[in-house]
Amino acid sequence: IVSYPDDAGEHAHKMG
């Protein structure tokens, strides 16, 4: 699973 910063920079989304 790779976590990347949200477009808004509020939270980190997890994508795997």
PDB file of N, CA, C and O in Angstrom, chain B, residues numbered from 101:
ATOM      1  N   ILE B 101       0.856  -1.201   0.000  1.00  0.00           N
ATOM      2  CA  ILE B 101       0.000   0.000   0.000  1.00  0.00           C
ATOM      3  C   ILE B 101       0.887   1.245   0.000  1.00  0.00           C
ATOM      4  O   ILE B 101       1.833   1.350   0.781  1.00  0.00           O
ATOM      5  N   VAL B 102       0.566   2.176  -0.885  1.00  0.00           N
ATOM      6  CA  VAL B 102       1.355   3.404  -0.977  1.00  0.00           C
ATOM      7  C   VAL B 102       0.481   4.594  -0.596  1.00  0.00           C
ATOM      8  O   VAL B 102      -0.618   4.759  -1.124  1.00  0.00           O
ATOM      9  N   SER B 103       0.969   5.416   0.315  1.00  0.00           N
ATOM     10  CA  SER B 103       0.198   6.577   0.744  1.00  0.00           C
ATOM     11  C   SER B 103       0.722   7.823   0.063  1.00  0.00           C
ATOM     12  O   SER B 103       1.927   8.073   0.048  1.00  0.00           O
ATOM     13  N   TYR B 104      -0.187   8.605  -0.501  1.00  0.00           N
ATOM     14  CA  TYR B 104       0.238   9.816  -1.191  1.00  0.00           C
ATOM     15  C   TYR B 104      -0.604  10.990  -0.723  1.00  0.00           C
ATOM     16  O   TYR B 104      -1.780  10.807  -0.408  1.00  0.00           O
ATOM     17  N   PRO B 105      -0.036  12.194  -0.666  1.00  0.00           N
ATOM     18  CA  PRO B 105      -0.740  13.385  -0.209  1.00  0.00           C
ATOM     19  C   PRO B 105      -1.950  13.697  -1.070  1.00  0.00           C
ATOM     20  O   PRO B 105      -1.924  13.520  -2.288  1.00  0.00           O
ATOM     21  N   ASP B 106      -2.991  14.155  -0.437  1.00  0.00           N
ATOM     22  CA  ASP B 106      -4.226  14.494  -1.148  1.00  0.00           C
ATOM     23  C   ASP B 106      -4.038  15.770  -1.946  1.00  0.00           C
ATOM     24  O   ASP B 106      -3.165  16.580  -1.635  1.00  0.00           O
ATOM     25  N   ASP B 107      -4.849  15.950  -2.966  1.00  0.00           N
ATOM     26  CA  ASP B 107      -4.751  17.151  -3.815  1.00  0.00           C
ATOM     27  C   ASP B 107      -4.869  18.408  -2.967  1.00  0.00           C
ATOM     28  O   ASP B 107      -4.204  19.412  -3.222  1.00  0.00           O
ATOM     29  N   ALA B 108      -5.726  18.335  -1.954  1.00  0.00           N
ATOM     30  CA  ALA B 108      -5.932  19.496  -1.097  1.00  0.00           C
ATOM     31  C   ALA B 108      -4.844  19.549  -0.022  1.00  0.00           C
ATOM     32  O   ALA B 108      -4.610  20.588   0.593  1.00  0.00           O
ATOM     33  N   GLY B 109      -4.192  18.414   0.188  1.00  0.00           N
ATOM     34  CA  GLY B 109      -3.119  18.367   1.175  1.00  0.00           C
ATOM     35  C   GLY B 109      -3.664  18.261   2.580  1.00  0.00           C
ATOM     36  O   GLY B 109      -2.981  18.582   3.552  1.00  0.00           O
ATOM     37  N   GLU B 110      -4.914  17.804   2.681  1.00  0.00           N
ATOM     38  CA  GLU B 110      -5.515  17.699   4.009  1.00  0.00           C
ATOM     39  C   GLU B 110      -5.166  16.361   4.654  1.00  0.00           C
ATOM     40  O   GLU B 110      -4.664  16.308   5.777  1.00  0.00           O
ATOM     41  N   HIS B 111      -5.442  15.279   3.917  1.00  0.00           N
ATOM     42  CA  HIS B 111      -5.185  13.953   4.464  1.00  0.00           C
ATOM     43  C   HIS B 111      -4.385  13.137   3.463  1.00  0.00           C
ATOM     44  O   HIS B 111      -4.192  13.546   2.319  1.00  0.00           O
ATOM     45  N   ALA B 112      -3.930  11.990   3.906  1.00  0.00           N
ATOM     46  CA  ALA B 112      -3.177  11.110   3.018  1.00  0.00           C
ATOM     47  C   ALA B 112      -4.056   9.940   2.613  1.00  0.00           C
ATOM     48  O   ALA B 112      -4.575   9.222   3.467  1.00  0.00           O
ATOM     49  N   HIS B 113      -4.222   9.749   1.331  1.00  0.00           N
ATOM     50  CA  HIS B 113      -5.048   8.646   0.832  1.00  0.00           C
ATOM     51  C   HIS B 113      -4.182   7.400   0.653  1.00  0.00           C
ATOM     52  O   HIS B 113      -3.000   7.483   0.320  1.00  0.00           O
ATOM     53  N   LYS B 114      -4.801   6.254   0.882  1.00  0.00           N
ATOM     54  CA  LYS B 114      -4.054   5.007   0.739  1.00  0.00           C
ATOM     55  C   LYS B 114      -4.492   4.295  -0.530  1.00  0.00           C
ATOM     56  O   LYS B 114      -5.680   4.057  -0.747  1.00  0.00           O
ATOM     57  N   MET B 115      -3.522   3.960  -1.361  1.00  0.00           N
ATOM     58  CA  MET B 115      -3.841   3.271  -2.601  1.00  0.00           C
ATOM     59  C   MET B 115      -2.954   2.046  -2.738  1.00  0.00           C
ATOM     60  O   MET B 115      -1.734   2.135  -2.598  1.00  0.00           O
ATOM     61  N   GLY B 116      -3.573   0.893  -3.016  1.00  0.00           N
ATOM     62  CA  GLY B 116      -2.763  -0.303  -3.097  1.00  0.00           C
ATOM     63  C   GLY B 116      -3.212  -1.249  -4.174  1.00  0.00           C
ATOM     64  O   GLY B 116      -2.612  -2.309  -4.355  1.00  0.00           O
TER      65      GLY B 116
END
